[in-house]
Amino acid sequence: MAAKTPGKPKSEGLVHAFEHLAQDSPKELPPVVIAIGPDDFLRRASIDHTLKLGGIDPMNISRFDGQDAQWRDVNDELSTQGLFDSGGPKAAFIRKADPFLTAYREQLEGWIEQATLGSTLLLDLQTLPSNQRVYKLAQSKGLLIGTAEAKGAEFTSWITQWGISKHKVQLTASQAGVIADRIGYACGLIDCELAKLALFADSNGADSIGKVSDARVDELVGGWRTQTVWKLSEAVAEGRIAEAIEGIDKLIMSGQTAVGIAAQMSWSLRRYGVAAAWSEQQKRFGAQSPMLPEALSRAGFRPYDLGKEENRLKKMGWNRAKDILTWLVELEKELKGSHSQEDRARMALESFIFRFQ
């Protein structure tokens, strides 16, 4: 049974993302699913979770960009079976669909009105007024998910639950409160913070739920130090080693530890390694090019950062990118073993950074 998570009250058929993400019972996909609101991360997470509940791999659906998508292509995808389709449910996801809705409002209204089970249209919208016909049709025939800002116990309860379900780290209410206070209502950033904390959670295995100390939460989460580590990670990725070493020195002088810096940098740099690994896998399956934007997106980079992250990956060099995951494992072993003392931990961290020179 899913954990009961306080969520925003339902408003005109709208279920809040926090409540939706807490559900774990399989459900047949309705004809239309619309995620609405200001939080990009929550909208994407809600769409992916809907597909999971429906038994569909999020990677196996057709995806369109709302700025460029054409109704005929979306309609064809929902209405026809391809030569290699399995015959199961058809699903199409339109990312940032606000301009698509503006351009094809009448077609969407007609499709939703006539839609039957077996095909699902998923829309990611920043705004959708409740007096619009698309909203009312989706309310009666589908699922509406909202991401409006939640505060207090609603927000900290989600942080706690998300830490357990996605990162296998169990936080106390006070720890979740610290994260909420320092980061604010930016669920994508909170997801990043939880991923960092999970690296140092005290657990008994890959599938067990671990805990983290108050001191570690205070050390790793938010504040100007976090922003400095982001800049430091960018410097490493671009090969600006002197700048990165100077940044480490400033952070340590301010009270940060080498282990804490490594935890934050590891999460950021690991994504380049994941992107490279995915691209290499595609090559082995016959792809002609690395498809870097898609690889970076799958690794967790935000859509509006893909251009600059692709440039960073190119500066880093493909061979280094392919080795990052191995280097990070080696660094983690050193920090937990032979280099656990602070002075030796700093030496291990700086040696790791020099590999990007």
N, C-alpha and C positions, 0 to 999 in steps of 0.2 A: 504494500500500500504506500502511495506517495506520502511524503511528509507534508503535513499541513503547514502552509506558509501564509502568513498574513499578506494580503494583497490589496490593491486599490479596489473599492467596491465596483461592481459591475455597473456600467452606465450605458443605457440604451443598447444592450446586447454586446457591450465591449468587455472582454475579459483582459485583465492586466497581465503583462508578460510574466511577472513574478509568479502568479497563480498558474499560468499556462506551463511554465518551465518546471513546476513542481509535479506535474502530472506524469505518470509512468504507465498507465494502462493503454494497451494498443487500441487504436481507433481507426475506423475507415475514413479515408480522406474525403472531405466534402468537396463540392464542385469549385468553391472559391475560398481562399484564405488570404486575408489582408492584415499585414502588420503595419500599424500606424503610430507615428509619433516622432519625437526629436532624437531619440537615442538609437543611433545606427547599429551599435553592437547588439542591443536587445532585439531590434527588428530582425537582424540576421539570425541570431540565436533562436528566436521564436519560430522562424520559418524552418530552420534545420530540425528543431525539435518536433515540429508538426510532421515533417517527413519521416522522422524516426518512429513516431507513434504510429504512422501509417505503414511502416515496414518498407520504406523506400530509402535507398542510399542517397543522401544529398548530392553525392558526386555523379550520380547516374541520371539526373534530370536535365532537361534542356534549360539553359539560362540565357537571358537576354538583358541588354542594357536599355533602360527606359528612354534614354536620349536617342538611341538609334533603332530600336525595335520597330518592326512593321507589323501591323495587325495580321496581314495575310500569312506571315511566317509563324506567328504565335498560334493563329487559328489552325493552320495546317498541322502544327506539332500536336495540338490537343485533339484534333479530329481524325487523324489518319495514323495507321500503324505502318511503321517502316519495315523494310525487308528483314532486318535483323532484330526487330523488337520481340520481346518475350510474350507479348499478348497481355501483359499485366496493365495496371493503371497507368494512364498517361499524365504527366505533370510538367508544367512549364513555370519557371520563376522569372519574374521581371524585376530586376534590381533598380532601385531609385526610379520607380514607375510614375512619378508625378507628371512628367511631360508626356508619357505614353497615355495616361488617363486623359489628359487635356486633348490630345490629338484624336483619340479613338473612344470617346465617352459613349457614343451611341452604340458602337459595335460591342463594347464591353457590356453595356446594359442588356443588349439583345442576347449575348452569349450566356450571361449569368441567368437570365430569365428562363432560357431554354435548356440550361445545362442539366445533365444527369450524372449519377455516380459513375465513376470510371475514368473521368478526366478532371484534373484539378489545376486551376490557375492560381498561382501564388504571387501576390503583389506586395512590394515594399514601398510604402508611401510615407512621406513626412507629414502630410496633412490630408484629411478627408472629412469635410463637414458632415455632420449627422443628418443634415437636411437634403443631402444629395441622393439621387436615386440609386447610384452604385452602392452607397452605404446601406440603404434600406434593403436592397436586393441581397447584398452579402449578409446582412443581419438575418434574413429569413432563410437563406439557402446555404450559408457557409459559416465561417469563423472569423470574427474580428478580434484582433489582439492589439492592445494599447501599450505604449511605453512611457506614458506621462510620468513626471517626477513623483517619486514616493519618498517619504521622509520617516524619521524615527524608527520605530520597531519594524515597520514594513520593510524598510531599506536594509537595516542590519540583519534581519532574518534572512533576506535574500542572499546577502554576502555570506552568511554562515552556511546556508544550504548549498550555494554555488561552490564554495570551497570544498565541501564534502563530495558533491556529485561530480564535479569536473576536475578537481585538483587533488582530491583525497587528502585534504588537510582540514582538521577540525579546529575552529576558532571558538574562543569564549565570546560571550556577548560584549564584554568590554573591548576585546581585540577587534571585533567587527566594528565597534563604535569608533575606535581609533582610525581605522581605514576609512570609514564614512566621513569622519571629520577632516582628514587630511586630503582625501582625493575628491570628495564631493560626488554629486550624482553624475558620474562618468563611468558607466559600467564596463566599458572596454578597458579603461585604465585599471579599474579594480580587478578585472580578470588577469591583467598583467601582473599586478601586485600579488595576487593569490598564487600565480604560477611561480613567482620568485620565492615566496614563503614555502611552497611545497618542496623546493630543492633542499630545504633544511628541516623539514618536518621529521619528527622522531617516530618512524614507523617500522614495522617488522617485515615488510615485503612490498613488492610493487603494487599489490592489490589491497593493502591494508590502509586504514585511515590513520594518519599521523597527526601529532600535535606540535605546536611551536610555542616557544617561550614568549612572554611579554617583552623581554629585552630584544629578542630577534625581530618582533613586529616593529618595535620602536626604531630599531636600527635600519630595517630594510624598506619601510613603507613611507612613501611620499616625501614632502619637504624639498628644499632646494638641493639636497644631496642627490635625490633621485633624478632631478633634471640634469645635474652635473654628470651622473653616470650615463644617462642617455647620450649626452654630447661626447663623453669619453668613448662610448661604444661606436659612435659614428666615426670618431677619429681613428680608432683601430681599424674599422672596416675600410677606411680610405687610405690606410697606410701612413697616417700622420702619427708616427710612434712617439716622437719627442713630446708632442702635445698631450698624448695619452699618458705618458709617464709623469708629466708635470701635473696632470689632473689627479692621478692616483696620490701623488705626494700631498696635494692640497686637501684631498678628502681624508687622508689618514691624519693629517695635522688637525683637522676639524673634529676628530674623534671617531671617524669611520674605521672599520677594520678591513684588512685585505680580503678576509673570507666574505664579508658582506658585499664588498665591491664585486668580487668574483661572481657571487650569486646573481647580482643584478645584470652584470655584463653577459653572463652565460645565457640567460633567457633571451637577451636581445640578439646575440651573435648566433645562437643555435638556429634561428630561423633561416639564416643564409645557408647553413649546412643542410637543413631540411629541404630547402628549395633546390639545392644542387643534387641531393640524393634523388628527389622526385624526377628531375630532368634526366638524370642518368638512367633511371628506371624506364622512362618513356623512350629513350634512345634504344634501350635493349629490346623494347617491344616494337621497334620499327619507325618511331617518329623521326622526321628529318631534321628538326631543329630543337634547341633546348626549351622553346616556349617560355621564356623567362617571366613575362608578366603573370602567366597562369601559375607558374611554379612559385613565385613570390606570394601570390594571393593565397595559394593553398598552404604556404608556410606560416601565414598569419599576419602578413603586412596589410595595412589598410589600403583600400583602393586608391585613395588620392595620394598615397606615398609611393606607388609602384614605379613611377618614372625615375625618381631620385634613387630609389633602392636598387633598381636595375643598373643605374650608373655606378653605384657603390659596389655592387657585385662584380661588375666588369673591372673596376679598379682593383678590387681584391684579387682577382684572378681565379680562374676556374679550379685550378689544382688546390689552392688554399681552401676554397669554398668546400670542395669535396672532403678535405681533411678536418674541417672544423669539428664535426661531431666526435671524431676520434680524439682530437686534441682536448676537447672539453671533458671527455671521460678521463683522460690522463690527468688533467688538472684537478678534477674532483677527487680522484684517488690520492693525489699528493696532499691536498688540503685536509683530507680525512685521515691521512697516515703520516708519512715522513715529514710533511711540511705543515703540520697542524699548528705549530707555534707561530706567533704573529710575524716575527722577523723572517722566518723561512716561508711563511705563507705569501708575504709580499714578494719574496724572491721568485716563488713559483708563478705568481700572477704576472710579474714583469717578464719572466721568461716566455710565458704564453703569449704575451703581447708582441714580443720581438719576432715571433713566427710570422707576423703579418708584414714584416719589413720588406 
